[in-house]
Amino acid sequence: GQLFRYTSTERAKRNLMVFIRPTILRDGMAADGVSQRKYNYMRAEQIYRDEQGLSLMPHTAQPVLPAQNQALPPEVRAFLNAGRTR
């Protein structure tokens, strides 16, 4: 065992950089629109990846976010509808 044993204590510092782009939203409708666009983008990416499939696990379905109207709880949907009728 001693002949083939390998130990290494190497430390490498890595930095994670996150770039944030601020967006000014003047009302709830603008926030809802931005949120909906980003949600739909992520959902479309998941659907695309599901159609491409995984090379390691063929015929395996990938998880996909539900359509946005289905994802919202009834309380949130009621709140959004109340805001739109004002």
Chimera marker file (.cmm) of the C-alpha trace (Angstrom):
<marker_set name="trace">
<marker id="1" x="0.000" y="0.000" z="0.000" r="1" g="1" b="0" radius="0.5"/>
<marker id="2" x="2.726" y="2.544" z="0.848" r="1" g="1" b="0" radius="0.5"/>
<marker id="3" x="4.254" y="2.355" z="-2.644" r="1" g="1" b="0" radius="0.5"/>
<marker id="4" x="1.061" y="3.429" z="-4.451" r="1" g="1" b="0" radius="0.5"/>
<marker id="5" x="-0.204" y="5.930" z="-1.894" r="1" g="1" b="0" radius="0.5"/>
<marker id="6" x="-0.620" y="9.509" z="-3.111" r="1" g="1" b="0" radius="0.5"/>
<marker id="7" x="-1.156" y="12.511" z="-0.883" r="1" g="1" b="0" radius="0.5"/>
<marker id="8" x="-1.289" y="16.104" z="-1.951" r="1" g="1" b="0" radius="0.5"/>
<marker id="9" x="-2.023" y="19.224" z="0.051" r="1" g="1" b="0" radius="0.5"/>
<marker id="10" x="-2.302" y="21.831" z="-2.653" r="1" g="1" b="0" radius="0.5"/>
<marker id="11" x="-4.393" y="24.924" z="-2.028" r="1" g="1" b="0" radius="0.5"/>
<marker id="12" x="-5.605" y="27.109" z="-4.842" r="1" g="1" b="0" radius="0.5"/>
<marker id="13" x="-7.455" y="30.338" z="-4.278" r="1" g="1" b="0" radius="0.5"/>
<marker id="14" x="-10.440" y="30.849" z="-6.562" r="1" g="1" b="0" radius="0.5"/>
<marker id="15" x="-12.613" y="33.916" z="-6.874" r="1" g="1" b="0" radius="0.5"/>
<marker id="16" x="-16.255" y="33.872" z="-7.832" r="1" g="1" b="0" radius="0.5"/>
<marker id="17" x="-17.315" y="37.014" z="-9.643" r="1" g="1" b="0" radius="0.5"/>
<marker id="18" x="-20.992" y="37.904" z="-9.867" r="1" g="1" b="0" radius="0.5"/>
<marker id="19" x="-22.039" y="40.735" z="-12.158" r="1" g="1" b="0" radius="0.5"/>
<marker id="20" x="-25.267" y="42.459" z="-11.187" r="1" g="1" b="0" radius="0.5"/>
<marker id="21" x="-27.125" y="44.748" z="-13.567" r="1" g="1" b="0" radius="0.5"/>
<marker id="22" x="-29.669" y="46.953" z="-11.810" r="1" g="1" b="0" radius="0.5"/>
<marker id="23" x="-33.089" y="47.458" z="-13.365" r="1" g="1" b="0" radius="0.5"/>
<marker id="24" x="-35.415" y="50.203" z="-12.175" r="1" g="1" b="0" radius="0.5"/>
<marker id="25" x="-39.006" y="48.998" z="-11.955" r="1" g="1" b="0" radius="0.5"/>
<marker id="26" x="-41.544" y="51.753" z="-11.492" r="1" g="1" b="0" radius="0.5"/>
<marker id="27" x="-44.600" y="49.614" z="-10.716" r="1" g="1" b="0" radius="0.5"/>
<marker id="28" x="-45.781" y="46.089" z="-10.038" r="1" g="1" b="0" radius="0.5"/>
<marker id="29" x="-46.741" y="45.459" z="-13.645" r="1" g="1" b="0" radius="0.5"/>
<marker id="30" x="-43.171" y="46.115" z="-14.793" r="1" g="1" b="0" radius="0.5"/>
<marker id="31" x="-41.839" y="43.795" z="-12.094" r="1" g="1" b="0" radius="0.5"/>
<marker id="32" x="-44.354" y="41.143" z="-13.102" r="1" g="1" b="0" radius="0.5"/>
<marker id="33" x="-43.325" y="41.454" z="-16.753" r="1" g="1" b="0" radius="0.5"/>
<marker id="34" x="-39.608" y="41.129" z="-16.027" r="1" g="1" b="0" radius="0.5"/>
<marker id="35" x="-40.210" y="38.198" z="-13.713" r="1" g="1" b="0" radius="0.5"/>
<marker id="36" x="-42.439" y="36.453" z="-16.239" r="1" g="1" b="0" radius="0.5"/>
<marker id="37" x="-39.914" y="36.900" z="-19.071" r="1" g="1" b="0" radius="0.5"/>
<marker id="38" x="-37.076" y="35.439" z="-16.997" r="1" g="1" b="0" radius="0.5"/>
<marker id="39" x="-39.250" y="32.560" z="-15.772" r="1" g="1" b="0" radius="0.5"/>
<marker id="40" x="-40.334" y="31.742" z="-19.334" r="1" g="1" b="0" radius="0.5"/>
<marker id="41" x="-36.710" y="31.894" z="-20.496" r="1" g="1" b="0" radius="0.5"/>
<marker id="42" x="-35.619" y="29.388" z="-17.841" r="1" g="1" b="0" radius="0.5"/>
<marker id="43" x="-38.582" y="27.143" z="-18.652" r="1" g="1" b="0" radius="0.5"/>
<marker id="44" x="-37.780" y="27.257" z="-22.384" r="1" g="1" b="0" radius="0.5"/>
<marker id="45" x="-34.159" y="26.317" z="-21.642" r="1" g="1" b="0" radius="0.5"/>
<marker id="46" x="-35.337" y="23.340" z="-19.569" r="1" g="1" b="0" radius="0.5"/>
<marker id="47" x="-37.689" y="22.201" z="-22.347" r="1" g="1" b="0" radius="0.5"/>
<marker id="48" x="-34.863" y="22.529" z="-24.889" r="1" g="1" b="0" radius="0.5"/>
<marker id="49" x="-32.501" y="20.493" z="-22.690" r="1" g="1" b="0" radius="0.5"/>
<marker id="50" x="-35.216" y="17.880" z="-22.198" r="1" g="1" b="0" radius="0.5"/>
<marker id="51" x="-35.648" y="17.574" z="-25.978" r="1" g="1" b="0" radius="0.5"/>
<marker id="52" x="-31.876" y="17.206" z="-26.416" r="1" g="1" b="0" radius="0.5"/>
<marker id="53" x="-31.761" y="14.446" z="-23.793" r="1" g="1" b="0" radius="0.5"/>
<marker id="54" x="-28.853" y="13.287" z="-21.676" r="1" g="1" b="0" radius="0.5"/>
<marker id="55" x="-26.206" y="11.244" z="-23.431" r="1" g="1" b="0" radius="0.5"/>
<marker id="56" x="-25.486" y="9.271" z="-20.250" r="1" g="1" b="0" radius="0.5"/>
<marker id="57" x="-29.141" y="8.495" z="-19.523" r="1" g="1" b="0" radius="0.5"/>
<marker id="58" x="-31.148" y="8.285" z="-22.746" r="1" g="1" b="0" radius="0.5"/>
<marker id="59" x="-34.949" y="8.142" z="-22.508" r="1" g="1" b="0" radius="0.5"/>
<marker id="60" x="-34.869" y="9.934" z="-19.135" r="1" g="1" b="0" radius="0.5"/>
<marker id="61" x="-37.160" y="12.945" z="-18.714" r="1" g="1" b="0" radius="0.5"/>
<marker id="62" x="-35.614" y="16.128" z="-17.342" r="1" g="1" b="0" radius="0.5"/>
<marker id="63" x="-37.531" y="18.182" z="-14.755" r="1" g="1" b="0" radius="0.5"/>
<marker id="64" x="-39.294" y="21.197" z="-16.270" r="1" g="1" b="0" radius="0.5"/>
<marker id="65" x="-40.814" y="24.165" z="-14.443" r="1" g="1" b="0" radius="0.5"/>
<marker id="66" x="-44.607" y="24.308" z="-14.684" r="1" g="1" b="0" radius="0.5"/>
<marker id="67" x="-46.220" y="27.035" z="-16.762" r="1" g="1" b="0" radius="0.5"/>
<marker id="68" x="-46.198" y="30.241" z="-14.747" r="1" g="1" b="0" radius="0.5"/>
<marker id="69" x="-49.957" y="30.456" z="-14.164" r="1" g="1" b="0" radius="0.5"/>
<marker id="70" x="-49.877" y="26.943" z="-12.703" r="1" g="1" b="0" radius="0.5"/>
<marker id="71" x="-46.869" y="27.738" z="-10.516" r="1" g="1" b="0" radius="0.5"/>
<marker id="72" x="-48.540" y="30.574" z="-8.621" r="1" g="1" b="0" radius="0.5"/>
<marker id="73" x="-50.497" y="29.726" z="-5.487" r="1" g="1" b="0" radius="0.5"/>
<marker id="74" x="-54.158" y="30.876" z="-5.527" r="1" g="1" b="0" radius="0.5"/>
<marker id="75" x="-53.459" y="33.621" z="-2.947" r="1" g="1" b="0" radius="0.5"/>
<marker id="76" x="-50.756" y="35.165" z="-5.118" r="1" g="1" b="0" radius="0.5"/>
<marker id="77" x="-52.926" y="34.939" z="-8.239" r="1" g="1" b="0" radius="0.5"/>
<marker id="78" x="-55.769" y="36.706" z="-6.384" r="1" g="1" b="0" radius="0.5"/>
<marker id="79" x="-53.381" y="39.440" z="-5.219" r="1" g="1" b="0" radius="0.5"/>
<marker id="80" x="-52.055" y="39.994" z="-8.754" r="1" g="1" b="0" radius="0.5"/>
<marker id="81" x="-55.569" y="40.123" z="-10.198" r="1" g="1" b="0" radius="0.5"/>
<marker id="82" x="-56.628" y="42.640" z="-7.542" r="1" g="1" b="0" radius="0.5"/>
<marker id="83" x="-53.657" y="44.859" z="-8.475" r="1" g="1" b="0" radius="0.5"/>
<marker id="84" x="-54.552" y="44.776" z="-12.165" r="1" g="1" b="0" radius="0.5"/>
<marker id="85" x="-58.145" y="45.871" z="-11.596" r="1" g="1" b="0" radius="0.5"/>
<marker id="86" x="-57.149" y="49.020" z="-9.697" r="1" g="1" b="0" radius="0.5"/>
<link id1="1" id2="2" r="1" g="1" b="0" radius="0.2"/>
<link id1="2" id2="3" r="1" g="1" b="0" radius="0.2"/>
<link id1="3" id2="4" r="1" g="1" b="0" radius="0.2"/>
<link id1="4" id2="5" r="1" g="1" b="0" radius="0.2"/>
<link id1="5" id2="6" r="1" g="1" b="0" radius="0.2"/>
<link id1="6" id2="7" r="1" g="1" b="0" radius="0.2"/>
<link id1="7" id2="8" r="1" g="1" b="0" radius="0.2"/>
<link id1="8" id2="9" r="1" g="1" b="0" radius="0.2"/>
<link id1="9" id2="10" r="1" g="1" b="0" radius="0.2"/>
<link id1="10" id2="11" r="1" g="1" b="0" radius="0.2"/>
<link id1="11" id2="12" r="1" g="1" b="0" radius="0.2"/>
<link id1="12" id2="13" r="1" g="1" b="0" radius="0.2"/>
<link id1="13" id2="14" r="1" g="1" b="0" radius="0.2"/>
<link id1="14" id2="15" r="1" g="1" b="0" radius="0.2"/>
<link id1="15" id2="16" r="1" g="1" b="0" radius="0.2"/>
<link id1="16" id2="17" r="1" g="1" b="0" radius="0.2"/>
<link id1="17" id2="18" r="1" g="1" b="0" radius="0.2"/>
<link id1="18" id2="19" r="1" g="1" b="0" radius="0.2"/>
<link id1="19" id2="20" r="1" g="1" b="0" radius="0.2"/>
<link id1="20" id2="21" r="1" g="1" b="0" radius="0.2"/>
<link id1="21" id2="22" r="1" g="1" b="0" radius="0.2"/>
<link id1="22" id2="23" r="1" g="1" b="0" radius="0.2"/>
<link id1="23" id2="24" r="1" g="1" b="0" radius="0.2"/>
<link id1="24" id2="25" r="1" g="1" b="0" radius="0.2"/>
<link id1="25" id2="26" r="1" g="1" b="0" radius="0.2"/>
<link id1="26" id2="27" r="1" g="1" b="0" radius="0.2"/>
<link id1="27" id2="28" r="1" g="1" b="0" radius="0.2"/>
<link id1="28" id2="29" r="1" g="1" b="0" radius="0.2"/>
<link id1="29" id2="30" r="1" g="1" b="0" radius="0.2"/>
<link id1="30" id2="31" r="1" g="1" b="0" radius="0.2"/>
<link id1="31" id2="32" r="1" g="1" b="0" radius="0.2"/>
<link id1="32" id2="33" r="1" g="1" b="0" radius="0.2"/>
<link id1="33" id2="34" r="1" g="1" b="0" radius="0.2"/>
<link id1="34" id2="35" r="1" g="1" b="0" radius="0.2"/>
<link id1="35" id2="36" r="1" g="1" b="0" radius="0.2"/>
<link id1="36" id2="37" r="1" g="1" b="0" radius="0.2"/>
<link id1="37" id2="38" r="1" g="1" b="0" radius="0.2"/>
<link id1="38" id2="39" r="1" g="1" b="0" radius="0.2"/>
<link id1="39" id2="40" r="1" g="1" b="0" radius="0.2"/>
<link id1="40" id2="41" r="1" g="1" b="0" radius="0.2"/>
<link id1="41" id2="42" r="1" g="1" b="0" radius="0.2"/>
<link id1="42" id2="43" r="1" g="1" b="0" radius="0.2"/>
<link id1="43" id2="44" r="1" g="1" b="0" radius="0.2"/>
<link id1="44" id2="45" r="1" g="1" b="0" radius="0.2"/>
<link id1="45" id2="46" r="1" g="1" b="0" radius="0.2"/>
<link id1="46" id2="47" r="1" g="1" b="0" radius="0.2"/>
<link id1="47" id2="48" r="1" g="1" b="0" radius="0.2"/>
<link id1="48" id2="49" r="1" g="1" b="0" radius="0.2"/>
<link id1="49" id2="50" r="1" g="1" b="0" radius="0.2"/>
<link id1="50" id2="51" r="1" g="1" b="0" radius="0.2"/>
<link id1="51" id2="52" r="1" g="1" b="0" radius="0.2"/>
<link id1="52" id2="53" r="1" g="1" b="0" radius="0.2"/>
<link id1="53" id2="54" r="1" g="1" b="0" radius="0.2"/>
<link id1="54" id2="55" r="1" g="1" b="0" radius="0.2"/>
<link id1="55" id2="56" r="1" g="1" b="0" radius="0.2"/>
<link id1="56" id2="57" r="1" g="1" b="0" radius="0.2"/>
<link id1="57" id2="58" r="1" g="1" b="0" radius="0.2"/>
<link id1="58" id2="59" r="1" g="1" b="0" radius="0.2"/>
<link id1="59" id2="60" r="1" g="1" b="0" radius="0.2"/>
<link id1="60" id2="61" r="1" g="1" b="0" radius="0.2"/>
<link id1="61" id2="62" r="1" g="1" b="0" radius="0.2"/>
<link id1="62" id2="63" r="1" g="1" b="0" radius="0.2"/>
<link id1="63" id2="64" r="1" g="1" b="0" radius="0.2"/>
<link id1="64" id2="65" r="1" g="1" b="0" radius="0.2"/>
<link id1="65" id2="66" r="1" g="1" b="0" radius="0.2"/>
<link id1="66" id2="67" r="1" g="1" b="0" radius="0.2"/>
<link id1="67" id2="68" r="1" g="1" b="0" radius="0.2"/>
<link id1="68" id2="69" r="1" g="1" b="0" radius="0.2"/>
<link id1="69" id2="70" r="1" g="1" b="0" radius="0.2"/>
<link id1="70" id2="71" r="1" g="1" b="0" radius="0.2"/>
<link id1="71" id2="72" r="1" g="1" b="0" radius="0.2"/>
<link id1="72" id2="73" r="1" g="1" b="0" radius="0.2"/>
<link id1="73" id2="74" r="1" g="1" b="0" radius="0.2"/>
<link id1="74" id2="75" r="1" g="1" b="0" radius="0.2"/>
<link id1="75" id2="76" r="1" g="1" b="0" radius="0.2"/>
<link id1="76" id2="77" r="1" g="1" b="0" radius="0.2"/>
<link id1="77" id2="78" r="1" g="1" b="0" radius="0.2"/>
<link id1="78" id2="79" r="1" g="1" b="0" radius="0.2"/>
<link id1="79" id2="80" r="1" g="1" b="0" radius="0.2"/>
<link id1="80" id2="81" r="1" g="1" b="0" radius="0.2"/>
<link id1="81" id2="82" r="1" g="1" b="0" radius="0.2"/>
<link id1="82" id2="83" r="1" g="1" b="0" radius="0.2"/>
<link id1="83" id2="84" r="1" g="1" b="0" radius="0.2"/>
<link id1="84" id2="85" r="1" g="1" b="0" radius="0.2"/>
<link id1="85" id2="86" r="1" g="1" b="0" radius="0.2"/>
</marker_set>
